[in-house]
Each structure stands twice: as C-alpha cells, then as structure tokens.
Amino acid sequence: MSGSTLALTVLAGLSEASVLFLVASGLSLVFGALRVINMAHGSLYMVAAFITTAIVQFLAQPAIGFLLALVIAPAVVALIGALIEVLVLRRLYGREHLLQLLATFALTLVFAGGVRIIFGSYNRSIRPPELLSGGVSLGSFIFPTYKFFLMFAALVVAAALYVLLYRTTLGRNIRAAVADPELLNASGVNVARLFTTVFMIGAGLAALGGVLVSPDQAVTGGMDTDVLVAAFAISVIGGLGSLMGSFVGALIVGLATSFGILFPQTSRWSLAFIFVLMAVVLMLRPWGLFGRPEAT
Amino acid sequence: MPALTRLRTPEGMRWVAAGLLVVVAFTLPPLAGLLETILPDTISANFTLILGTSALVLALWSVSYNLMLGYTGMVSFAHAAYYGIGAYTVALLYQDLHWSVLPGLVLSPLVAGLVGLVTGFISLRAVRLYFSLLTLAISQVCFVIAFEWYSFTGGDNGIHGISPPDFLLNPTVQYYFVGAVVSVCLLTMFLLVRSPFGAALLAIRENRLRAAAVGLNVKRYELAVFTVSAAFAGVAGALFAIYDLQAFPQLMYWTESAHPVVMTLLGGSGTFLGPALGAAVYTGLQNSIGRTFPAQFDIVLGAIVLGVVLVAPGGLGSALDGIRRLAARRSGSRGPAKQDSEGDALVRIDVSKILAIRPAKSQAERSSGGTLLRVEGLSKRFGGLKAVDGVSLDVLEGRRHAVIGPNGAGKSTLFNLLTGQIRPDAGKVVFGGVDITGRRPHQLSRFGIGRAFQITNIFPKLTVLQNLQYSMLAHRGDTVRPFGIADRRYRDEAMQLLEAVGLGPAFALQAGLLSHGDQRALELAISLALGTRLLLLDEPTAGMSPYETKRAMELVNGVVAQQGLTLLFCEHDMDIVFGIADVVTVMHQGRVLAEGTPEAIRSNPEVQRIYLGDVELDAPQTEAGARA
C-alpha cells in the first residue's frame, strides 16, 4: 500500500468516525444517566437530516440555509426529545429493560412513518456550503474540505462535552447520576428535570450528527437503523456511559470501516467484522473498554 | 351451571378464545369460498387462503418468540435470523442438491436450532440489555453472510423459483398442510410451557436471583429455551420458503425481528396463543391499512406497541379479562376480590403442623453439635478496601448463630461469599465436610443451604402455591422434564407447608400481593421446601414494623427449633440478636473482633467500644443490662 493510499484511508476513517462519535456520545450519555437504551436515537438523527435538506432546498442561499439548519434542527429535535422523555420514558424508569427497549423501538416505527409522510420516500442530497466544498490538496491526492470540517466539528463537540461534564454543575450532576441515581435523588437535585435535560442533550447530539452528515451522504429513509446499529457497536465496544469510550469506539469503527473498504477481498465483510468485534468485546468485557461494570 | 361459571374465569375465557381461533383457522377455506360467491368483486378465495397461510406461519413465528419474551423474559433481536435460516435451508437444499422442499422442512429446525445453540451460547455470556445487543450483532452477522456470500446464498438477489411438490399447488391443500405443521409445533410448545421445564422458565422470568437460589442453573435453561425457540422459528421460515417460493437476505435484517415483537405484544405476551391471535390481527391490518397507506402503517404499528407498553402490558389477551370484569360488574356479582392479606398470616402459625411434615429432631440429635459450616481465613477485597479480611468461624449444628457489627463491618459481604454471590480471594468454606468455596448459588441450595435475602425475594407474579411447587420442582431436578403438568406436581406437599406457616388460605393469591410479613413467611416456606439444613438470614426483619418483627422472629424461632435447623443470621436489632442467638460473632472492619455467648459479648469492653454511640447494646430488663 502506498503512503498516499494509507493517508487517504486514515483520513476517510477519521471523518467517518467524526459523525459516528456525535451520535454515539449522545446514545451513551443518555444510557449513562437514565439507564435507558434509546432505540429511537437513530430516528432523531434521521429527522434532523431531513429537516436540514428541507431548509437548504427551501432557501435560495444554501450557505445560510445550512447555518440555519445547524441551529434549528438540533433545537427542534431536542424538543422532540423532551416530549419523548416526559411522555414516554418517565413512565418506564425502574421498570424492566424490556419495556424501555420496546417503547423506544415503537418510536422508531412512528418516526420512520412520520418522515415518509412529511418528507416523502425518495432520497435527498444537498451540497456542502460554498466555503466548505471543494478539496484540499495533500501532495499526491485531494481530500474533500467538508470531511476536514466534520473532523473539526467532532473535536469541538468532544471538547465542549468534556467541559460540560467536568467543569459545570450540570455536568457534575450528570456524572453523579451515572454513578448513583438514588443518592443524587436524596441530595436534593431535581432528578426529573436533570433527566429531561440529559435526554435533550443526547437528542441534540444525534441531531447535530444528522445535520453535519447530510451534505456528505445521501439522506434516506433507512439511515436511522444504519446509524443506530453503528452507534450500538461503538457504545458496546467503548463502554456505554463513557465519553472516552464513545470517542475511542468511534475511531475503531470508523477506521475499521474505511480500512475494510480498502481491500476488495474484505470490503464486503467489513460490516460483519465490526459486529464480530462487538461480540468479542461483550464476551470478554461486557461493560466495554472504558465502561464500568454495573453494581448489580 | 358449574361449567358455565368456569368459563367466566380468566382461564375459561382464554380457552374459549383459543377454541374460537382454532375453529376459524380450521373453517377458513370453506368460509373464504362462501364469501367469494357472495361478494365476488371484493373477495378472492385464493387470496384469502394465501393470507391465511401467511398468518399461520407468522403465528408459529411469534409464538416461538414468546417462549423467550413472555415465558423467560428475554428480548432477542435475532429471531429474524433463525426464520431466515429456516427459509435458506429449504431454498439451498432445493437449489444445490435438487431436494424436494419436504426434507428441507424437516431439517430446518435442526439447522436453525444448531445455529441458535451456538449463537445463544455466545449471547448468553452477557445479561439483560447486553444480551439484547449481542443478539442484534449476531443477527447482523447472519444478514451480512447471506447478503455478501454470492457463491453460496446468491447474495442480495436471494434464491427464487423454488417449485413445491404438485399437491401443494392447490391453495386449500397448501393451507391445510401448513396448518397441520403449525399445529404440531404449537402443540409441542404448549406441552413444553406447561411442563416442569416451563415452570423453570417462569421462575427465571419472575426472579433470576431467586430462581438460582432454588437450584436452577439459569443460563442453561435460558440457552435451552433460546435453542428451542430458534428451532421453531426455523420451521416457520421453512414454511415461508415453501409457500412464498423464495429466500432472501432481508428476511434476516435485525429490524425484521420487529414483526414477532409487534404480534406478540398485540396479542398479549402473557398467554400462550395470544401471539397467534396477534399474528391474525397483524396480517389483517397489514393487508388493509398496510396496503393502502404504507407510511401510516408504520405509525399504527408503533402506536400499538407504545400503547401496549404504556397502557395495557397484557395486550389483546388481557383485554379479555377486562371484558370479563365488565360483564361481571354488570351482572352484579363481583369477581374474586383482591383478598385482604393485611390480616397477618403470621398469627396463624401452627407449629404442630410443621412437625407433621418433617419429624422434628430430638433434643439429643440437635445438640450433637458437630460443625456444620466452617469458614477458614475468608478474604475479599474491593479495590483497596478489605471488605472481609481473614474471617474464620465455626457454626455448630442446631445452633442459632448471629453475626453483628457496625455498618461497613463486612457482614453482607461475608453473607454474599457464603452464598456464592461473589467469589472469595482467599480462604475456604466447608459445609458438612464438603468444600463449597466459590460454588454458585444454584449448587449451594442442593447441599441444603437456604438463603433469605435482605430484600424479600419471592416470585411475585406466581401464586403462593406455585412459589412452593416450582421451588420443589427446581430443587429436586424435575425441571429438566419437558413433559407433564407442572401445576399438578407436589400440590399436597406444598399445601401442607403453606398451612404450617399460616399461608394456607392465601394459596391462590399472587405472591406479590401478600403483606411484607406474609412474604417473609412464604420465603421461609420455600427454604423448608428445599430441605434446608442451614438457614442464612441477612437482616431478616429489615423494613418490618415492630409487630411484624416480633411475629416473624417467633415464626423463625419456632420453625428453627422444631426442624432442628441451624441458623446463621446478621441483624441490627440487638433485642432480636440477644433474644434468639446462642452464639454471637462480632465483626469490625472486615475482621472477627469477638465471638461468644450473648452474655460474654454484651460485657466485652472492646465490643462496647466499637458500638459506642451506634447501638444501645444493653437490652433492658436483663440481668446483664441491670449490672452495666
């Protein structure tokens, strides 16, 4: 393999990992605090992507449209998230995992149908804003500017999440909820509101991923389950509830996908490879690379 | 009219509903023909039969799914994979070996069951949520294999153009053929869930921890039911390939597992045929709303699942109970009222009845005083914390031995080590001369070690009687039997024990409805049913009112004395400790601080020092208390 192919593959893997990190970190954050696996997480990502294409295609100025979408879509989706948390999840805390899985799974069906009714069932695609289109020349090859932007965005979000979790009161409460929800409840924090906030942040992260991915990939009706399965794999490999786990897990899955595609012999199996990896990690270290075993 | 009255019970209504379902299924072909002659423009008999065939296959698929979801409490996303494997078994044998579809049908449960066994073994390494995620991964791997292995499976094209034997070309014959296969499978599964094996599954669903404590190897039962469920899903998939004449990778995609989930919830996961009813309704919905408004159909399905989860966890099956209740109210008679269990059953204890069941040991026998349990240098660390640090103690046969100590002394860790919940880092536990160090909980119950938990631990949704019967089945190894009727076994013996602890009148109640004190009594009865020699009680009176505490301790004391049991307990309430114990061991910071008779412990200055300001050691109205 030549040096430039290697560099190209690594870069492609990193940009793939960037969007996956955004989505998986939201899933993981929600699981850590609420102990709920949100099967509808991929649906929120899809909804945001469709909202983005609608805004960009509606406005004459694509650049302004994209900027608007970057604000509006996460806000709308976070509100949807608040509704889900208050109307559905709140009634299921402390009940069997089974019911939470089934309820959020039902939401994926509702969202899939809703998106098809509102946005139609054909695929959409938009171009990146003028400023971020085109490519950057790196010696022997050109790499799309927009993919660099994705990596940059993921790093900014990762840093922001770190600050949120480790430097603010809200973050301290979230981490306390991850460690021991009962104790937190006893210490006078309004846990109900905290959970709603966390779920909104999680939904917002999924939406951010959806907005950012839409100039890069086709926006389709099946993107919800595709990204959900990838986010599961990342969270399981990295450890559910761990920010660092989502980061490393996303890198592993992103790079594995991109290196898998590189070789014609393996490209067809790269997807299977990720699931085998997920299964192996779960068997050896059920709480993931960076997660902590559950107390019970 | 006793027969009619019986039909108005929930059980009776279910039999009626099941009977109706079978009658409709059986008469569908003539019915469809009749409808076609009446309404030739709207109804086609052949099309109706194809729908009927499809509903039968879906019924088999979802009932097999419910073996896991409803009967064992496992959420799997891999059920579509086994369905797909069944379909591919028929299709590949037809395509590559030019076999007829019938041997494929016979082989499909074996292939799907084998894959289920291997993948189940892998996914059951994890529990609950992580189990579900692993099944998802496994389903995706199966999908990718089918999708990408062109030379073997035909890749994304799938395999088409299977031709069935000539006799199956007639839709009516095909319908009855599929119906016969489905009936045989359903009957097999029905016998399975009513058998002692099925009782083990229910026990696991209700309370995994307790199930292990009565002697069930939980993982092994879960693996068994996972395999059986996969095998029947394989048959359903094979039938699909036989009437739809194709197999393709999308059958195995993990979201396809939504179908059995929706059908199961729709019909009710709490009943055996509920999912089959769900399949019929689902097929109807799919071909009315689903055909005209495909996008809306997803929303309808989602709303159904959401509604069932949030509002009516019993599904359509439980709606029947609702109708029955309404009918009962209208006719003025009230259903079986939620029996009041506040009137403490513990008052009704009759120790002489316990005597009748198991001959009490003579005083001489009791005080033979051999060491029943020997603990040597037991240690356990959590990180830097030595929770239990070189603890040694001997529990003599027939004694009532208390372990006390301030919070964090390591009492609960010690109990968890003794009962196999956690493994020690060092040291030995010997019970009746056998080294039991590090044995798992289900093995310990076979030796005769019974445990009551800090939190009351019963099977809440089973009846009081079933709690005992299923525990006996599990303990005596009967739950390996996939035949017979679990609810008819050990009935008399269980009833006798219930009478003895004063729960006789409550035998038909759901155990979860009993008062706290009564649940404790039930727990004790379970321990007796397991032939316990050493009873371990971890804070037996935690969360009880003073009155309940007094009664519970009288019950324990009476049973222990009459049965010649050995008792090892830890407890915060010093009145209880000094009122019951023959021997007291004091723990402090993971070590044994002192051991001796209650009097010796009470006057031990070191013990008083660690308890100072924590617990009032001096029980009033005793000589020792007066002296201090």
Interface residues (C-beta under 8 A of the other chain):
Chain A: I37 V88 R91 L92 E96 H97 L98 L99 L101 L102 A103 F105 A106 L107 T108 L109 V110 F111 A112 G113 G114 R116 I117 S121 T225 V229 F232 A233 V236 R268 W269 L271 A272 F275 V276 M278 A279 L282 M283 P286
Chain B: L69 G73 V75 I122 S123 R125 A126 V127 R128 L129 Y130 S132 L133 L134 L136 A137 I138 Q140 V141 V144 I145 E148 W254 T255 A258 V261 L265 P294 A295 Q296 F297 D298 I299 V300 L301 G302 A303 I304 V305 L306 V309 L310 P313
